Amino acid sequence: MNEIWTTDKALSVLSLEDSLLDFEIISDQLSSAGFKLSIDRVETENEFANAIQNKKYDVILSDFNLPHFDAFAALSIAHSTLPDVPFICVSGMVGEEKAIELIKRGATDYILKDRLARLPSAVQRALDEAEQRLIRKKAEVDLQKSEELLRLVIKGSNDAPWDIDLINNKFYYSDQWWSQLGYLPDELAVDENLLSTLIVDVDQDKVRIAFDAAILNDGSSYELEYNMFHKLGHQVPILSRAFITRNNEGVAIRVTGTNTDLTERKRSEAIIMESEEKFRTVANYTNDWEFWIDENDKYIYCSPSCETMTGYASELFLQNPDLQYKIVHPDDFEAFRFHKQNECSIVTHGKELEFRVIHANGEVRWIGHVCQPVFKSNGVFCGIRGGNRDITERKNTEQLLISSEQKYKLVTENISDGIFIVKNQCFEYVNPAMTSIFAYDMAEFYAMDAANFFLFHHNDELHKFLTSQPATDELKNLEIECATKYGSAVFVEILLHYVHSDKTIYGVVHDITEKKQEQKKNMVKAIIQTEEKERAHFAKELHDGIGPLLSTIKLYLQWTMKLKSIQKRNEIVGKAEEILEETLTSVKEISYRLSPHILEYHGLTSAIQNFANKVEAANGVRIVIQSNATRRLEMEIEVALYRAVIECVNNTLKYAKALNAYIQINDAGTEMMLQYRDDGIGFDLEKTLSEQKGLGLFNLKNRIASIGGSLTMYSKINEGVDFRFVVKLNDHQENKKLSV
């Protein structure tokens, strides 16, 4: 080659050069000569070795002397890694002997740095020589491969060569020919009768006629399938290909050919036929309409299911390919036509086309159509393979779903309860009622953190629900106090449903502000009624108990003024003292009921235990008390719980006919829980509350609510009662140890 490197790709050059100036001069020389360069520079042995290990170069340029390294070592490394890449030494004066030795060891050329004008032509020549070496080497390798391939083909091929010399009546059958039939070479006599012995009877005439016709009718070749007997007795299917050699007069003088054992091909054909039969069986009986259309848009195959979908038999589509267009609904025709025009492109490949067809009976059916182009091995388009599925039911369901979603939207946007959806702690949906309840607009809801939106007394509980992702679905119902956008309080009841499958929280918010206000009014009313009841009770105690006693004392004292006998007077004074002692006792009992001193000085547990002891002594009902409370609470809380216990015990004594009552007090740090149970006759709690007969129960609940607590009540006929009082405790609650 006489022209400069002509390929469009850059010439990849590795320069082993420790002088940056020399490297730039070398690069400039090559670039100026017209080479498009991709050149790398290395200086050390390690850099050189790594470079040729990791990249393929077209030529290597090496300085002779480098620190701790020289061109001889570089040439050795290059030949071990890139033996076919030209190696040119570009250096100063190193001596003729070293230059010759370098060339002997395999360097392509040696260029002095003061004669770099020779470098481009030397590089081009080296590239040309390398190309010629590669061409020769490839030719030698190809020749070796060809010879080896021919040897292997002859040795291992199923084709068995044979030859018949018609002039000298000589027969040659290769080792493979004998092996196909299970014989050793020349195991049988080789003569004109050999073939008639081995070819099966029914095929002998066919073979003779084909052979004679080829010889006598100026034929040059023939190909024929027939069966021959194997040594073991079974038949071997043979494909015989023969080529006829003729002399100048056109007379056949030699027949040369090969026999191919068709046993495996016949077996494969049988398997394919069986597979095709299975495919047709499956395709013919599947619910989907399977089809195969050739490159001319004509049906090669159309499964019978098309008749169920369209009302037209498969034969009609095979006879009239345009029928596939005629059945398409007019509103979908353009989309279908566009799809058909692009069936062999990526635009439609693998995508489902949904369109309607008009059934032969006039019904409209929805079709889901999927297809893909079929190409030959040479890339030539040869048709479309695909399937149609009746999706009418699915489309009807989708329409119902759309209608259902519209109804759902209509309901959610007009309901008075707020509805929201939270995912990843962000609002994904809020209905208009949410804006009415909290005064925020839609954009403000979508911009805020849902967990921080709700400000209420149960912050920890709801915050945990909104921020955690439980492993199962969960439901939560809470009553909380929130703040609107403008800071006013609003009480709401929130029903939360966490759906684990999509990690989403669905919530319903019901505004119970009016209900809470009504409850507050009822609570105040109940407290007033309770206080009035207690006042009436104490008034009755004073009027019916202490009043008569004091009147009697007054009469006795007045009587003593009239008596002259000191003995009589002393008797009257003694009786007055007895009545006075009884009066003091009654006053103490009333005072104790109002506020027992033991509660004030010794705390809740001691006060309840003292009261229980008196009840057990007077009424015979056993009261079991368990308590872990060791600190004092605010007096308001202790009094409310104490009076609640007294109310429960009095109800047990009056109505329950119980033998035992149980009181358990549990101080859990952040809350105080008091449980009261008895084994009495119980009552129908729901009926009592619904008929508003349980004024005492309502007062009991409101008494606890007044200190920020809650009451859970359970009772059924013959199951006693179970009341649980829970009071949330603030961090500033008293924490004094009780004095015992």
CORQUIKA-V278715 format. One line per field, one symbol per residue. phi: phi as a letter, one per 20 degrees, with the letter a starting at -180 (. if undefined). burial: + if it has 9 or more other C-alpha atoms within 8 Angstrom, else -. A space follows every 10 residues. Layout:
BEGIN
phi->???
burial->???
END
This chain:
BEGIN
phi->.ddfhdffff fecddebedf ffgfffffff fffofeecdd dccdffffff fffdbedebd dcfedcgmab ffffffffff dcfeegcded befcofffff fffffpffac cffecffffg ffffffffff ffffffffff ffffffffff fffffdfffd fbbceffeld cccfgfgffg dndfglfdfe bfeffffeff gfdfffffff fffffedlfd abcbdbdcee geoeedfcdd dccddcefen efdbcdacdd fegfffffff ffffffffff ffffdffeee bbdffemdfe bbffffffed ndfffffffc gfffefeffg fdffffffff fdfedffdfm eeddbdcdfg enfededddc bbfdcffene fcqcdabdcf dgffffffff ffffffffff ffedfeefcb ccclmdfebc egfffffdme egffffedef fefedafegf ffgfffdecf ecfbdbccdc dddfgenfeb ecddddcedf gdlcddccdd fdgfffffff ffffffffff ffffffffff fffedfggff fffffgffff feeeefffff ffffffffff ffffffffff ffffafffff ecnfffffff fffffffecn eeddccbdfc cedggfffff fffffgfffg ffffceleec ccccdceene bddcdccbde fmaeffffff eleeffffff ffffffdndc cddcabgmcm cbdcdccfde fegfceffed
burial->---------+ +++++++--- --+--++-++ +---+-+-+- ++++--+++- -+----++++ ++++-+--++ +--++-+++- -+--++++++ +-------+- -++---++++ ++---+--++ -+++++++-+ ---+------ ---------- -+-+--++++ ++++++---- +-++++++++ +++------- ---+---+++ --++--+--+ +-+++---+- ++-+-+++++ ----++++++ ++++++---- -+++++++++ +++--+---- ---------- --+++--+++ +++++--+++ +++++++-++ ++++-+++-- +-+---+++- -++--+--+- -+++---++- --+-+++++- ---+++++++ +++++----- ++++++++++ ++--+----- ---------- -++---++++ +++-++++++ +++++-++++ -+--++-+++ +--++---+- -++--++--- --+------+ ++++-----+ ++++++++++ --++++++++ +++--+---- --+--++--+ -------+-+ +++-++++++ -++--++-++ --+----++- -++-++--++ -++--++--+ ++--++-+++ -++++++++- -+--++---- +-+-+----- +++---++++ ++-++-++-- +++--+++++ +++++++--+ ++++++++++ +++++--++- -------+++ +++++-+-++ +---+++-++ +++++++++- -------+--
END
